[in-house]
Amino acid sequence: MGEYIDVGNNTAIIGVFVIARHGDFQASYLSPTTYDMTSKKITPLGETQSFNLGALMQSRYLRRSSSLALSGVNETVYVDGQSLVKADMGDEASITFASALAVSQGLWPATTNATITDGTNTTAPLGGYQYVPITSVDPNHDLYLEGYTACNARDAEVTQQFGTPDFLTAAQINEPFLESLQAYVGGRPTALSNIYDAYNYLSINDAHNNTFHQLLPPGLIAQTRQVADWEQYNLYSSTDPTNILNIGGQTLLAEIINILGRLSNKSDPLKLVYYSASYKPLISLFAMTNVTTIHPELAGIANFAGAVALEVRQPLNSTDLLVRFNFKNGTADPDFKPYPMFGRQDGDYDVPLSEFEAAFKPYVVPDTFSWCMACNNSIDRGCDVAVQAAMVQGLLSDLLDPPHHSGGVSPATAGVIGAVVALIVAGIFVALLLLMGFLSVGNRRPSSSGHHRRSSSIPQIVVRFAKGKRDSGDSDSTRGVVKDPGNFEMMPDVDNLSTLSPFEMSVTVLPGNNSSVLGVVIVARHGDIQADYNTANSYATTSSKITALGESQSFNLGALLQSRYLTRSSPVALLGINPEIYVDGQSVIKADMGENGNVIFSSALAVTQGLWPATQTNSTLPDGSSVLGPLNGYQYVPVRTVDPNNDLYLEGYTSCNTYNDAANAQYGTTDFIGTAEANAAFLESLQPYVGGRPTTFGNIYSAYEYLSINDVHNGTYNQSLPPQFLAQARALANWQQYRLFSSPDPTNILNIGGRTLLAEILTAVNQIENRSDPLRLAFYSMSYEPLLSLFAMLGVTQVHPELAGIVNYAGAVALEIRQPYDGTELFVRFNFKNGSSDPDFKPYPMLGRQDGDYDISLDVFQNSVSMYAVPDTLSWCIMCNNSIDRGCDVTTQAALAGTLLTDLLKQQHHDRITPAIGGVIGALVTLTVAALLLIFLVLLGVLNWKPVRRPTSPTHHRRNSSIPQMVVRMAKGKRESDDTESTRGVIKNPGDFEMMPDVDGLSTLSRAPSHVDRTPMKV
């Protein structure tokens, strides 16, 4: 790595990336014979550990008086863009999220009130709580925090590790101690392979069970931890950075390099990044940075709330940026300590950023496809799609760049060549017969004979994009429906979708109020927002954020939901849910993280605070002391963020090309033109109140939002705005937005936002219906657009046209799944609360019913709407005519791969004709026809047969038949016989994807050259 000058403290920190383990947790053990756990949740002690870590980071990096304070970051108020917080949402999702939330509370404590235009002060919930967005890292979509999960190659390596001399020796040395542990783990297994589970069991019970703590011999946990440290370090790391045991560090380092690049970019406002995760990737990070070379005491499990802080530093006398590795091992360390990397010695802590990046770039795993190849996985974590997409790239590459070897002729071409050769041979043969006197020309053909032409039939090539072609008689109702990923169909004619059948309508018996609520699905708009407008001539905004008013609106919605569905005295209280304590699995909270994502997340978080208020439940420690969680017992409820690039259901309209076309076409309709003309004078009068920005009918929603934001949060503006201007602008915006985001025809592409949302609603409804599933409450925080489509598709606005418009802030739909007291079939009731204008939820009829007729059979509801739900990404991509965005690139390629493979297999099954066989067939057919023609001419007398006596000792001449050998190409470059084992199965380029040959069909062909490897490629 070279020699570096230790610049000491003569540096300024321009950015920091903190990766931390979660806090202390508790769990229930499912079986007395295994370590399988359920109901994992963070404890008040764990919450406090993480909160204190956040407070330390605040004093270290945000406080202006600190010598390590970051420049360009607000000291007291969270500012979007300056900081980034993420949480791993894998197996320990509720714990890692709660830890991240507690850290953010310590980093950004409560702030002051906000004043609105009516003169009142609005304080955010919990005394000015700061709502910091926390992005979920779903291991199914993003690999960097859990590279080790479902990695088959690593699992195989771990199995081999237990058979190595080191592990066998460790197991033998510790055998008596391991056996002694059985008495304290309830008889569960205590082999070396179970040592971490045994340590976890001892640790959890020691911290939270005083009786157990008293029975445990002194030093037993410390000794167990020592063995667990050794085992885990050797299972999650290796001194060889390329070893698959380092996969957790290899994926994490890809993200580290990405984040450090952003922190060092002066044009990027990002300065502080915090990720909450497990200890496992930290083990590999310690090994790959060689920190444990000088400090072997770190070669093990990081303590709860232990954290690595990678600081990007700017020397005061140089432009070269540096990286410093700091670590705080939980509560065992009062502060972060610097550690040397790459085998350097203590005191030599700083490494040039460029060399840090160069050192790790060869070992990082940058994307899903690379991970799938490294882990030998073609199924999990997106590998099915990624690998198939790579297959398509290879196939398309081969199609665009066909092979140019000598055997590269098609069977048809070979047949024609064979026929021509056969005709030449037959002609020579007939000429010899004539010369030798075996044949003579007889009578001439009659002059009246006609000319006969042989009809030449050339097979037509049919290029199919699906297994079954679409005939002209296909019904419109089947167009665009993908029943199988292999059945890849082209974009349907959206205009023709309007001919689909309407909703199924059925009459149901009304159970009235003689029912209990089994579960509820809630879809809500976010709270009030504020934004800064970038320019004076457009509505483009920056720094959109939720206001104290918006936080209170969402908090109050949560409090109403609590009193309605969780309070035992409520007539609609949910069955099977804890009324006071959040229990993971009984509820799910999700927030759209697209446009205004931070506002939507903050709204969801505020709702959870109203739903599950703070409790006074303490955590008693073995020393007799008790711990109350931060903020007087705050309940840490996980909010899962929904990234529109990975999941479509909360933003079906984004990047939907056919939707954009249909929405733009609306402006040319008679209704839109007439409405614009009728309101032209009013639209023009709005210009002075939007700062001269455009006020065409196409901009009416943007103009209304500008008026609304300034009317609420600018007292001077509020006084100047003419009466009814805001209401009239809202009415026009309602009319326009409803017609741009909905249609009375459920199949219309304008309903795409509702159709993707319905798929998620049905999933949640099915979970609630399933009595073995604990889910009882599902809450989705989003923008208003999908709700407009939902109202239209369910027919709610047919009876209540006043709802045909923009939903108010914190407005919410509650779909209740109800169980009649008489035990008959379940039914669904649609309830709606339009923000603060409604004190409570009201029932509304749907699917063609009238007021008072609110309940519909669950089966009828599911059957009526399921046919219009967009169930997956491929369906959306086809419907929206998009092959690039939101995962459509790999999804459509994967679907095409399935189709191409199916067609190739069918082609091989039905047409196993090689060029060699094609040539033989062509020759034989031609010779047969020539022979029949010769016999026919002899019979007609055109040719006369003259037999000649053969010699007594004839010599038999045999024509040497040479059949061309067939070469099966396995890839662009053939694999020579001297390939090493280490290179087999490695795809160096996604374009070099190899196909599986039809082995059965090869048995009848001539043997290929020995240097061609016929072993099928294993992906």
BALUM-616501 format. One line per field, with one value per residue (C-alpha): x, y, z. Coordinates in steps of 0.5 Angstrom, whole numbers. Example, Ala and Ser with C-alpha at 12.3 -4.5 7.8 and 13.67 -1.06 7.14 Angstrom:
! BALUM-616501
east <- 25, 27
north <- -9, -2
up <- 16, 14
This chain:
! BALUM-616501
east <- 0, 6, 8, 3, 4, 0, -3, -6, -11, -9, -15, -23, -28, -32, -37, -38, -41, -43, -45, -47, -50, -57, -59, -60, -66, -71, -74, -78, -76, -81, -78, -75, -70, -68, -66, -71, -74, -80, -82, -76, -76, -72, -71, -72, -64, -63, -67, -63, -56, -58, -61, -54, -50, -54, -53, -45, -45, -49, -44, -38, -41, -46, -45, -41, -36, -33, -27, -30, -36, -38, -39, -45, -50, -55, -53, -60, -65, -65, -65, -66, -60, -55, -56, -58, -61, -62, -64, -63, -70, -68, -69, -68, -72, -76, -70, -65, -71, -72, -64, -64, -70, -67, -60, -64, -68, -61, -58, -64, -67, -74, -75, -79, -86, -89, -94, -99, -103, -109, -104, -104, -98, -97, -92, -90, -92, -88, -86, -83, -81, -76, -79, -72, -74, -71, -70, -71, -66, -70, -65, -69, -68, -61, -55, -50, -52, -53, -49, -48, -56, -58, -51, -50, -43, -41, -46, -42, -35, -38, -40, -32, -30, -32, -28, -22, -16, -17, -24, -24, -18, -22, -28, -24, -21, -27, -31, -32, -34, -39, -42, -43, -47, -53, -55, -56, -59, -65, -62, -61, -55, -48, -43, -38, -43, -48, -44, -47, -54, -52, -49, -55, -59, -55, -54, -61, -64, -58, -60, -67, -68, -66, -67, -63, -58, -57, -56, -51, -44, -39, -35, -39, -42, -35, -32, -38, -37, -30, -31, -37, -32, -27, -32, -36, -30, -28, -35, -36, -29, -22, -15, -16, -20, -23, -25, -33, -33, -32, -38, -41, -36, -35, -42, -42, -35, -39, -44, -38, -34, -41, -42, -35, -35, -41, -38, -32, -36, -37, -43, -47, -50, -49, -45, -47, -50, -52, -54, -57, -55, -53, -46, -44, -42, -37, -33, -31, -30, -25, -22, -21, -19, -14, -16, -15, -8, -6, -12, -14, -19, -23, -24, -31, -38, -39, -43, -50, -50, -42, -41, -35, -35, -31, -29, -27, -22, -19, -12, -11, -5, -7, -12, -12, -18, -16, -20, -20, -23, -26, -30, -34, -35, -42, -42, -35, -32, -34, -33, -30, -23, -18, -15, -10, -12, -8, -3, -1, 1, -2, -2, -2, -9, -10, -10, -11, -18, -16, -12, -17, -22, -17, -15, -22, -25, -22, -26, -33, -39, -42, -49, -54, -52, -44, -47, -51, -45, -41, -46, -48, -55, -60, -67, -67, -66, -67, -62, -68, -69, -62, -59, -65, -63, -56, -58, -62, -56, -52, -58, -59, -51, -51, -57, -53, -46, -47, -42, -37, -34, -34, -40, -45, -50, -58, -61, -65, -59, -55, -61, -61, -54, -55, -60, -56, -50, -55, -57, -50, -48, -55, -53, -46, -49, -55, -49, -45, -51, -52, -45, -44, -50, -54, -59, -62, -66, -73, -79, -79, -84, -91, -91, -97, -94, -95, -89, -90, -87, -85, -88, -82, -85, -80, -82, -84, -80, -85, -82, -86, -86, -90, -92, -98, -99, -105, -110, -115, -121, -118, -122, -120, -121, -115, -110, -104, -106, -99, -101, -94, -87, -86, -92, -89, -94, -93, -96, -104, -108, -110, -116, -119, -118, -125, -129, -127, -133, -135, -135, -138, -144, -148, -153, -151, -154, -153, -150, -151, -147, -148, -141, -134, -128, -123, -118, -117, -113, -112, -109, -108, -105, -99, -100, -99, -93, -88, -83, -79, -80, -73, -75, -80, -82, -84, -87, -81, -80, -74, -73, -81, -82, -87, -90, -91, -99, -98, -95, -100, -105, -102, -101, -109, -111, -106, -110, -117, -115, -112, -119, -123, -119, -115, -119, -123, -129, -130, -135, -130, -124, -120, -120, -113, -109, -105, -109, -103, -96, -94, -93, -89, -93, -100, -99, -95, -94, -91, -89, -88, -81, -82, -84, -85, -82, -79, -86, -90, -85, -86, -93, -93, -88, -93, -99, -95, -94, -102, -103, -98, -97, -91, -91, -89, -86, -79, -73, -71, -63, -60, -57, -64, -64, -69, -69, -75, -74, -72, -78, -81, -82, -83, -85, -81, -86, -82, -84, -82, -81, -83, -78, -82, -76, -77, -84, -90, -96, -96, -94, -97, -97, -90, -86, -92, -92, -99, -101, -98, -100, -107, -107, -104, -110, -115, -113, -116, -122, -129, -130, -123, -123, -129, -127, -121, -125, -130, -125, -120, -122, -121, -114, -111, -113, -109, -102, -101, -102, -97, -91, -93, -92, -96, -104, -106, -111, -106, -102, -108, -106, -99, -102, -107, -102, -98, -104, -105, -98, -97, -104, -103, -96, -95, -99, -98, -100, -106, -109, -108, -111, -118, -124, -126, -120, -117, -124, -125, -118, -119, -125, -122, -116, -121, -124, -118, -114, -120, -120, -113, -112, -118, -124, -131, -128, -124, -119, -117, -110, -112, -113, -106, -105, -111, -110, -103, -105, -111, -106, -103, -110, -112, -105, -107, -114, -112, -107, -113, -117, -112, -114, -107, -104, -103, -104, -110, -108, -104, -103, -100, -98, -98, -100, -107, -107, -108, -114, -117, -117, -119, -125, -127, -126, -130, -136, -136, -136, -142, -146, -142, -139, -137, -131, -129, -123, -116, -116, -115, -108, -109, -115, -116, -119, -121, -123, -126, -126, -132, -134, -142, -143, -147, -141, -143, -138, -134, -135, -132, -134, -131, -130, -127, -125, -123, -117, -119, -126, -129, -129, -129, -129, -136, -138, -139, -143, -138, -139, -146, -149, -153, -153, -154, -152, -145, -143, -141, -139, -131, -131, -135, -130, -124, -127, -130, -123, -118, -119, -116, -111, -104, -100, -93, -87, -88, -95, -94, -88, -93, -99, -94, -90, -84, -78, -73, -75, -77, -74, -77, -70, -69, -76, -78, -71, -72, -79, -76, -71, -76, -80, -74, -71, -78, -78, -71, -73, -79, -75, -70, -76, -79, -74, -67, -64, -57, -54, -51, -57, -61, -56, -57, -64, -64, -59, -63, -70, -67, -64, -71, -74, -69, -70, -77, -77, -72, -76, -82, -78, -76, -83, -86, -80, -77, -71, -69, -66, -60, -58, -50, -47, -43, -35, -35, -30, -33, -30, -34, -33, -36, -36, -33, -39, -36, -42, -40, -38, -43, -40, -44, -42, -43, -41, -38, -31, -30, -27, -21, -19, -14, -19, -17, -23, -23, -25, -31, -38, -35, -38, -34, -39, -46, -46, -43, -48, -48, -54, -56, -55, -60, -56, -60, -60, -53, -52, -54, -49, -41, -37, -34, -27, -24, -23, -30, -33, -39, -41, -47, -46, -48, -51
north <- 0, 5, 10, 15, 21, 21, 28, 27, 32, 37, 35, 37, 32, 33, 27, 20, 14, 10, 2, 0, -6, -6, -6, -11, -15, -21, -27, -33, -40, -44, -51, -54, -58, -52, -45, -43, -36, -32, -25, -22, -15, -9, -8, -2, -3, -4, 2, 6, 3, 6, 13, 14, 12, 17, 22, 21, 22, 29, 31, 29, 31, 36, 40, 46, 46, 39, 39, 34, 38, 37, 43, 44, 40, 44, 43, 42, 41, 35, 37, 32, 31, 33, 26, 19, 13, 6, 0, -7, -11, -18, -23, -18, -12, -10, -9, -6, -1, 1, 2, 6, 10, 11, 13, 19, 21, 22, 25, 30, 32, 35, 42, 48, 50, 52, 58, 57, 63, 63, 65, 59, 55, 48, 43, 37, 31, 29, 36, 37, 31, 31, 26, 23, 18, 11, 8, 0, -4, -10, -16, -19, -13, -10, -14, -10, -11, -18, -21, -28, -29, -35, -35, -43, -42, -39, -44, -50, -47, -46, -54, -55, -51, -55, -61, -57, -58, -52, -53, -60, -58, -53, -58, -63, -58, -55, -61, -62, -54, -55, -61, -57, -52, -57, -56, -48, -48, -53, -59, -56, -58, -55, -57, -52, -51, -49, -44, -38, -40, -42, -36, -32, -36, -35, -28, -26, -30, -27, -20, -21, -27, -25, -33, -35, -30, -32, -40, -38, -40, -34, -33, -38, -33, -30, -36, -38, -31, -33, -39, -36, -30, -35, -39, -33, -29, -36, -37, -30, -28, -30, -27, -28, -22, -26, -32, -33, -33, -25, -24, -20, -15, -16, -13, -8, -5, -4, 1, 4, 6, 9, 13, 15, 18, 22, 24, 27, 30, 37, 38, 33, 36, 29, 29, 24, 17, 12, 4, 0, -8, -14, -16, -21, -16, -12, -18, -19, -11, -12, -18, -15, -8, -12, -8, -15, -16, -11, -11, -19, -17, -14, -21, -23, -21, -13, -11, -9, -2, -3, 2, 3, 10, 12, 19, 22, 28, 34, 36, 43, 43, 38, 37, 29, 26, 21, 16, 14, 8, 9, 4, 4, -3, -2, 1, -2, 4, 11, 14, 12, 10, 10, 4, 3, -1, -5, -8, -1, 1, 5, 12, 11, 12, 15, 12, 16, 16, 14, 8, 6, 5, 2, -3, -6, -5, -12, -15, -12, -15, -9, -12, -18, -22, -22, -24, -30, -32, -32, -35, -40, -38, -38, -37, -33, -25, -23, -28, -32, -25, -23, -30, -30, -23, -25, -31, -26, -21, -27, -30, -23, -22, -29, -27, -20, -23, -30, -35, -35, -42, -47, -51, -45, -47, -48, -55, -52, -49, -56, -60, -55, -56, -64, -64, -60, -65, -70, -68, -67, -74, -76, -72, -75, -82, -82, -79, -85, -90, -86, -86, -94, -96, -98, -92, -89, -84, -86, -83, -75, -72, -70, -63, -62, -63, -58, -55, -57, -53, -56, -52, -50, -49, -45, -46, -39, -37, -35, -30, -31, -27, -32, -39, -38, -33, -29, -30, -25, -28, -27, -24, -17, -20, -24, -19, -16, -22, -26, -32, -35, -31, -36, -33, -26, -22, -15, -9, -9, -4, 0, 3, -3, -5, -1, -7, -11, -14, -9, -11, -17, -15, -20, -19, -20, -21, -15, -17, -10, -9, -16, -17, -16, -13, -19, -14, -8, -5, 3, 7, 14, 20, 24, 30, 38, 40, 46, 47, 52, 54, 53, 59, 64, 62, 54, 50, 46, 45, 43, 41, 39, 37, 35, 41, 41, 41, 35, 31, 33, 31, 24, 23, 25, 20, 14, 16, 16, 9, 7, 9, 5, -1, -2, 0, -6, -2, 0, -4, -5, -7, -12, -19, -22, -16, -13, -7, -3, -6, -7, -14, -15, -19, -17, -10, -8, -1, 1, 8, 10, 13, 16, 23, 27, 20, 23, 27, 20, 16, 22, 21, 14, 14, 20, 15, 9, 14, 15, 8, 6, 11, 11, 5, 5, -2, -2, -7, -10, -12, -17, -12, -10, -3, -2, 1, 6, 7, 13, 19, 16, 9, 10, 4, 3, 1, -1, 3, -1, 4, 2, 4, 5, 2, -5, -5, -2, -2, 5, 8, 5, 11, 13, 12, 9, 11, 9, 12, 19, 18, 17, 23, 28, 25, 28, 35, 34, 32, 36, 36, 38, 44, 46, 46, 50, 55, 56, 58, 62, 68, 65, 62, 68, 72, 67, 69, 75, 70, 65, 70, 70, 62, 59, 58, 54, 49, 44, 47, 48, 43, 46, 53, 50, 47, 54, 57, 52, 52, 60, 61, 56, 58, 65, 70, 76, 72, 69, 76, 78, 72, 74, 70, 64, 64, 58, 54, 55, 53, 47, 45, 46, 42, 36, 36, 35, 31, 26, 25, 24, 19, 15, 12, 9, 3, -1, -3, 4, 5, 12, 7, 4, 7, 4, -3, -4, -2, -7, -12, -10, -9, -16, -19, -16, -18, -25, -25, -23, -28, -33, -35, -38, -31, -26, -20, -16, -9, -6, 1, 4, 12, 15, 20, 22, 19, 12, 14, 17, 11, 7, 11, 10, 3, 1, 5, 10, 16, 14, 15, 20, 25, 29, 25, 25, 29, 30, 27, 32, 31, 25, 23, 15, 9, 3, -3, -7, -15, -17, -23, -24, -26, -32, -35, -34, -32, -26, -19, -12, -5, 1, 7, 14, 20, 26, 29, 33, 35, 29, 27, 20, 15, 14, 8, 8, 4, 1, -4, -1, -1, 5, 8, 4, -2, -2, -9, -14, -21, -22, -27, -23, -17, -21, -24, -17, -13, -19, -19, -12, -12, -12, -17, -17, -13, -16, -15, -7, -7, -10, -6, 1, -1, 0, -4, 0, 3, 0, -6, -7, -8, -15, -17, -17, -20, -25, -27, -27, -32, -36, -36, -37, -43, -46, -45, -47, -54, -55, -53, -59, -63, -63, -61, -65, -64, -62, -59, -66, -70, -64, -65, -73, -72, -67, -72, -78, -74, -72, -78, -82, -77, -77, -85, -85, -80, -84, -91, -86, -84, -91, -94, -88, -90, -84, -88, -95, -100, -104, -109, -111, -117, -116, -118, -125, -122, -115, -110, -107, -99, -96, -88, -86, -82, -76, -73, -67, -66, -62, -57, -55, -48, -47, -40, -35, -37, -45, -48, -52, -58, -55, -51, -51, -53, -46, -43, -48, -45, -38, -33, -27, -23, -23, -23, -30, -34, -41, -45, -52, -57, -63, -68, -74, -71, -71, -79, -80, -75, -76, -75, -68, -66, -68, -61, -59, -59, -62, -61, -57, -50, -50, -43
up <- 0, 1, 6, 9, 13, 19, 19, 26, 27, 22, 18, 17, 17, 11, 11, 15, 14, 20, 20, 27, 30, 33, 40, 45, 44, 46, 43, 44, 43, 39, 41, 47, 43, 38, 38, 33, 35, 34, 36, 36, 39, 41, 49, 52, 54, 46, 45, 50, 47, 40, 43, 46, 40, 36, 42, 42, 34, 35, 40, 36, 29, 29, 35, 33, 39, 37, 33, 29, 27, 20, 16, 11, 16, 20, 28, 30, 25, 20, 13, 7, 3, 8, 12, 10, 15, 12, 16, 14, 13, 13, 19, 24, 21, 27, 31, 26, 24, 31, 33, 27, 29, 36, 33, 29, 36, 39, 33, 32, 38, 39, 36, 37, 35, 28, 27, 22, 19, 23, 29, 33, 34, 32, 36, 33, 36, 42, 44, 37, 35, 28, 23, 20, 14, 15, 8, 8, 5, 3, 2, -4, -8, -5, -3, 0, 8, 7, 2, 6, 6, 1, -2, -4, -5, 2, 5, 2, 4, 11, 11, 9, 15, 20, 17, 17, 22, 26, 27, 29, 34, 37, 37, 41, 46, 48, 48, 56, 56, 50, 54, 60, 57, 56, 63, 62, 55, 56, 53, 46, 42, 44, 39, 36, 30, 35, 39, 37, 38, 45, 47, 44, 49, 55, 54, 53, 59, 63, 61, 62, 67, 74, 76, 70, 72, 79, 77, 71, 74, 74, 67, 63, 59, 58, 56, 51, 48, 47, 43, 39, 37, 34, 31, 28, 25, 22, 18, 16, 14, 11, 10, 3, 0, -6, -1, -1, 6, 5, 1, 7, 6, -1, -2, 4, 1, -6, -2, 2, -4, -7, -1, 0, -7, -5, 1, -3, -8, -6, -11, -7, 0, 3, 9, 14, 13, 18, 16, 22, 20, 24, 26, 21, 15, 20, 21, 14, 14, 20, 16, 9, 12, 16, 22, 26, 24, 29, 34, 34, 40, 35, 31, 33, 34, 35, 41, 41, 38, 36, 30, 25, 23, 16, 16, 10, 12, 8, 10, 12, 7, 2, -3, -3, 1, 7, 10, 17, 20, 27, 32, 38, 41, 44, 51, 52, 49, 51, 45, 38, 37, 31, 28, 23, 16, 11, 17, 19, 26, 31, 30, 22, 21, 15, 8, 2, -1, -8, -5, -1, -7, -11, -6, -5, -12, -15, -9, -9, -12, -15, -18, -17, -23, -20, -14, -17, -20, -14, -10, -15, -14, -20, -16, -10, -9, -16, -19, -23, -27, -27, -30, -35, -37, -38, -42, -47, -48, -50, -55, -58, -58, -62, -67, -68, -69, -72, -72, -78, -78, -84, -82, -81, -86, -84, -85, -91, -94, -93, -96, -103, -103, -103, -108, -113, -112, -113, -119, -122, -120, -123, -130, -130, -129, -134, -139, -138, -139, -146, -148, -146, -150, -144, -146, -152, -154, -157, -160, -159, -155, -158, -161, -157, -150, -145, -141, -134, -128, -122, -116, -111, -104, -100, -92, -89, -83, -77, -72, -66, -59, -55, -55, -58, -64, -63, -68, -71, -67, -60, -56, -53, -46, -47, -50, -45, -40, -38, -36, -36, -36, -42, -46, -47, -51, -55, -52, -53, -56, -50, -54, -55, -47, -46, -49, -43, -39, -33, -26, -24, -20, -15, -10, -2, 4, 9, 15, 18, 24, 27, 26, 29, 25, 23, 20, 16, 10, 11, 5, 7, 4, 7, 12, 10, 7, 5, 0, -3, -11, -15, -20, -21, -28, -26, -20, -19, -12, -7, 0, 0, 8, 12, 17, 24, 22, 17, 23, 28, 22, 21, 29, 30, 24, 28, 35, 31, 29, 36, 39, 33, 32, 38, 44, 47, 48, 41, 37, 31, 35, 32, 34, 35, 36, 42, 44, 47, 45, 38, 36, 30, 25, 27, 24, 18, 16, 9, 6, -1, -2, -9, -10, -3, 0, 6, 7, 6, 11, 16, 16, 17, 23, 26, 25, 29, 34, 35, 34, 39, 44, 49, 55, 62, 61, 64, 63, 69, 69, 73, 78, 80, 76, 71, 64, 61, 53, 50, 50, 56, 53, 46, 42, 36, 30, 24, 17, 11, 5, -2, -7, -14, -17, -14, -12, -17, -13, -9, -16, -22, -26, -25, -32, -35, -42, -44, -38, -40, -47, -45, -40, -45, -50, -45, -46, -53, -51, -52, -44, -43, -48, -46, -39, -40, -45, -39, -34, -38, -35, -28, -30, -32, -26, -22, -25, -20, -14, -17, -18, -26, -27, -32, -30, -36, -35, -35, -29, -25, -20, -19, -19, -13, -9, -9, -7, -2, 1, 2, 4, 10, 12, 10, 14, 9, 3, 6, 7, 0, -3, -5, -2, -6, -10, -7, -7, -14, -16, -12, -15, -22, -20, -17, -24, -28, -23, -22, -30, -31, -25, -26, -31, -30, -35, -30, -35, -38, -37, -33, -28, -27, -20, -18, -21, -18, -11, -12, -12, -6, -2, -5, -2, 5, 5, 3, 9, 14, 11, 13, 20, 21, 19, 25, 20, 23, 21, 14, 13, 7, 7, 0, -5, -7, -14, -13, -9, -14, -19, -13, -12, -19, -20, -14, -16, -10, -14, -18, -12, -8, -14, -8, -7, -14, -13, -9, -2, 4, 8, 12, 9, 9, 6, 11, 8, 14, 13, 18, 21, 22, 29, 26, 23, 15, 10, 11, 8, 6, 8, 5, 10, 8, 12, 8, 13, 18, 15, 17, 25, 24, 18, 14, 10, 3, -2, -7, -14, -16, -9, -6, 1, 7, 3, 5, 6, 0, 0, 1, -5, -9, -8, -9, -16, -18, -17, -18, -26, -26, -21, -24, -20, -22, -26, -33, -33, -32, -37, -42, -40, -40, -46, -42, -43, -39, -33, -26, -27, -34, -37, -34, -33, -40, -42, -37, -40, -47, -45, -42, -49, -53, -49, -50, -57, -58, -54, -59, -65, -63, -61, -67, -72, -70, -77, -77, -84, -85, -85, -89, -94, -94, -94, -100, -104, -103, -105, -111, -113, -112, -116, -121, -121, -122, -128, -131, -130, -133, -139, -140, -140, -145, -150, -149, -147, -149, -144, -147, -142, -143, -140, -134, -133, -130, -125, -123, -119, -114, -113, -107, -107, -100, -97, -92, -88, -85, -78, -73, -68, -63, -60, -53, -53, -57, -55, -55, -49, -50, -47, -43, -39, -31, -27, -23, -30, -31, -30, -30, -34, -36, -40, -39, -47, -47, -44, -46, -48, -46, -52, -54, -52, -54, -61, -61, -61, -68, -71, -73, -67, -66, -65, -58, -56, -56, -49, -49, -41, -40, -37, -30, -28
